[in-house]
Amino acid sequence: MTKTAKPENVVHVIGGGLAGSEAAFQIAQRGVPVILHEMRPVRMTDAHQTEGLAELVCSNSFRSDDAESNAVGVLHEEMRMMGSVIMAAADRHKVPAGGALAVDRDGFSQRVQQILSDHPMVTLEREEVTEIPEDWSNVIIATGPLTSPALAQMVRDVGGEDDLAFFDAIAPIVHFDSIDMDRAWFQSRYDKSTDGGDGKDYINCPMDKAQYDGFIEALLTGDKMSFREWEENTPYFEGCMPIEIMASRGHETLRFGPMKPVGLTNAHDGSRPHAVIQLRQDNALGTLYNMVGFQTKLKYAEQARVFQTIPGLEEAQFARLGGLHRNTFINSPRLLDEQLRMKARQSLRFAGQITGVEGYIESAAIGLMTGIMAASQAIGTQWAPPPVDTAHGALLAHITGGADADTFQPMNVNFGLFPPIELVVTPNGKKRKLRGRERKAAYSSRALASFSGWSSVTKAA
Ligand SMILES: Cc1cc2nc3c(=O)[nH]c(=O)nc-3n(C[C@H](O)[C@H](O)[C@H](O)COP(=O)(O)OP(=O)(O)OC[C@H]3O[C@@H](n4cnc5c(N)ncnc54)[C@H](O)[C@@H]3O)c2cc1C
């Protein structure tokens, strides 16, 4: 059907990652023909390993699925209300991960690819787009943090502004059968579980104080990958910081971060570990486990040497070692209008990580919004943004002007982006501040009620 549509009615989506796949699906569901241009496998990125749409390049987690008190969980739920293809595929291919939504990465990607390939309104073209023809009047650029250099240059030329850049780091993945379960054990923190599971979603490797001290020393002195000249002053995003950088900030920093021992008891001897390394299931078969929060820029040989000092990982076989990658994003508050169109060239919209949101689910959520905007333009209907007290509305508002353009950095969804709920009126008429979980619950329920109203008029039939 798309091949016979008039060119001016077609939406071109460039990039078949999390954002581009969701955008293409939302457009197609509204009866608008869409051409999805994905350069893999013709040209690969530094991080992708397959030609699959919506490939997850690092962790297999979409983070918290708690829609009652967590902003990420609220974003998940709002996406479900909109019939998101990313959420449908994630729910179908989830693997145990405590209160988080983690997926079998291959099953997930294959599902997204199958739905889009089978969709009568979608044409998938495997090619690198290096410039945008003038007769493409409705375009979404969703090429992600690893946008190919030629297209990045085109964006720079049009936007008139240099990209910013920083690094994400990949955490290593270990073969399950190489982990010594006589030393490690299965347990979720505080025995929390996914959907009636047994509270044993993570593998835990314990350390006593002497082992922890030695490990920190090994991280600090281990051989690291060096930066290229142009990368040297690139700031790290806090949520994806390499462990050796965290270790360099203080001897105890990791014990309060990814190696915190709280909520865990050694199943072999009943002791409380001084520090813990957790591994989370990475595929449906349960044959692969990733080292949670262990992004690193240690050299490959050093990673194997240092990580094999971890109790339980002495014989570890790594399916994938950690690594470093450049991240490309634009200064959205300065370059884009409220519909994510480039002010300097209105036929171009942006979606995903390149807009300066951070994370799989945030990228997909912006793809969902951009898809609806582009479809509205094609059909000739009015775009009404989601209310700012919703997770989608808060994220959109942030990147299209809420953030300070002079200090703009990528952002995860969090309640700090939502309009505040300062005071509540108690039954006896007094006003008081909400705190802690009660406050988060109030943000969540307000967002979901608000979004439900918006989605009922905006959702594709
Ligand atoms: C190394 C690394 C690790 C990350 N780890 C995590 C993590 O663990 N958890 C998390 O939540 N987020 C992570 N992120 C951040 C981010 O959430 C992901 O990058 C996410 O995939 C972004 O979604 P996206 O759709 O914007 O981009 P992508 O999913 O990268 O999709 C962009 C697509 O565009 C294609 N493309 C690029 N240029 C062109 C072109 N010129 N023509 C055609 N196609 C093109 C690419 O091949 C790719 O398929 C990581 C990022 C990186 C770089």
The ligand as an ORCA input file, in Angstrom:
! r2SCAN-3c Opt
* xyz 0 1
  C      26.440      1.820     24.143
  C      25.126      2.274     24.665
  C      24.560      1.604     25.732
  C      23.296      2.006     26.219
  N      22.757      1.324     27.252
  C      21.528      1.634     27.685
  C      20.910      0.856     28.701
  O      21.479     -0.101     29.188
  N      19.672      1.192     29.108
  C      19.011      2.236     28.572
  O      17.867      2.472     28.968
  N      19.570      3.000     27.612
  C      20.818      2.730     27.160
  N      21.415      3.493     26.191
  C      20.792      4.735     25.764
  C      19.583      4.628     24.828
  O      18.469      4.308     25.574
  C      19.695      3.641     23.706
  O      20.742      4.030     22.884
  C      18.406      3.548     22.861
  O      18.576      2.496     21.971
  C      18.069      4.824     22.127
  O      16.979      4.608     21.268
  P      16.909      5.337     19.855
  O      15.750      4.763     19.132
  O      16.971      6.786     20.045
  O      18.252      4.906     19.121
  P      18.677      3.451     18.616
  O      17.943      2.400     19.347
  O      20.152      3.424     18.622
  O      18.169      3.430     17.110
  C      18.727      4.249     16.121
  C      18.760      3.465     14.839
  O      19.124      4.328     13.761
  C      19.989      3.641     12.880
  N      20.741      4.658     12.144
  C      21.709      5.486     12.585
  N      22.093      6.337     11.607
  C      21.339      6.032     10.505
  C      21.258      6.555      9.194
  N      22.030      7.574      8.778
  N      20.370      6.007      8.320
  C      19.567      4.972      8.702
  N      19.614      4.446      9.945
  C      20.479      4.982     10.851
  C      20.801      2.745     13.802
  O      21.320      1.632     13.113
  C      19.771      2.338     14.847
  O      19.111      1.144     14.526
  C      22.644      3.122     25.654
  C      23.234      3.794     24.591
  C      24.453      3.372     24.096
  C      25.062      4.107     22.946
*
